Amino acid sequence: MKPATLALAIALALPFTTTHAAGPMGERKAESSTMTGINAAGEWVGEIKDEDGRRRAVLMSQGRHIEIGTLGGSDSTANAINNQGVVTGGALTANNAWHAFRYEESLGMRDLGTLGGSSSVGIALNESGHIVGYADTADGNYHAFVDTGIAMLDLGTFGGKNSYATGININGYVVGAAQLPNGYRRAFLYKPGSGMIELPTLGGRVSVATGVNDHGVVVGASEMEDRSWHAFMYENGRMIDLGAMIAHGSSFANGINNHGDIVGTVRIKDHDAPHTFIYKGGRMQVRSGYESLYLTRDITEDGTVIGSSYTGHVLKSGAVDSARPDHGLKPVDWLTLGFLAVIAAVAGFKVREHLRKGFDFGKRLMLSIA
């Protein structure tokens, strides 16, 4: 499937995914769903949460609803899919511990294990199938990891206890957040062979990186001096404050594609619903209403923004186009309107003539009767 047709495919498929289901991922009406990842073939993954809070990882592929299953426990969630159809996320084991997994439809689910502790979860993966996330260590903390399919590599911290990874690109660059000795979390960029480097903040104490594209551009969010949060873009050693382009509220960047389009969330007030922001072509858009998502997760190469919408009762998987509809009139539209105006004027003149002649005939008829 060509990337240009992906948004249309999603729009057509979402309402008709399952003939016997109320929701876009095959969930019942009272269940919630969240789309977390999508590939170039139009396959997408996410989770369904039922009324009791049980979570089920789901893969939607060519109109098929596939329950990914678990590692012997009751729950699972899918967080990402690559163009080869490899999925990662977390699933409960028979011992009721969450473990990161690698799933392929032909091979099923494989447990990635941990870093010596009890739990782990896969967050993202690249086209080589390298998976990143976080896993418990033997001392009870959790660390960011990279799993290459052979072994799970501990990325460590900045001297603190914990870290976690949130994204990886084709070159193996990993991003996330790691604690300093004082406990504050800082965004990091890890490069194979170079190790983990700390990214600067926008003046606050903490930050987190949430995505990296294949050109090495990093996005995330940083605390400001006033304790608000601003989305950022980090490129070639320079921090760019995306939140400064938004008039009010705290902002958090969640995804970036290889064109440099960035998406995330804006919270104007704590009690208000979040809005989707889209940074595209050097311009910032803040969406609301039907053009926005309640949870904004990522953006595809063709510009489709994925996540969930809030129906008033539960979350339902959704997608919006990053290109805002152009409601302005083009020159051809003005020509069409002008042509229609001429036709309307001629028609109106003829109607008036018919009415006038009819009135004159009626007047003469009344006079002859009199």
PyMOL commands that set and color helices and strands:
alter all, ss='L'
color gray80, all
select helices_A, chain A and resi 3-16+243-245+289-291+331-369
alter helices_A, ss='H'
color red, helices_A
select strands_A, chain A and resi 32-38+44-49+55-61+64-67+72-81+87-93+98-104+108-113+116-125+131-137+142-147+152-156+163-168+174-179+185-191+195-198+207-212+218-223+229-235+238-241+250-256+262-267+275-280+283-286+295-299+304-310+315-321
alter strands_A, ss='S'
color yellow, strands_A
deselect
rebuild
show_as cartoon
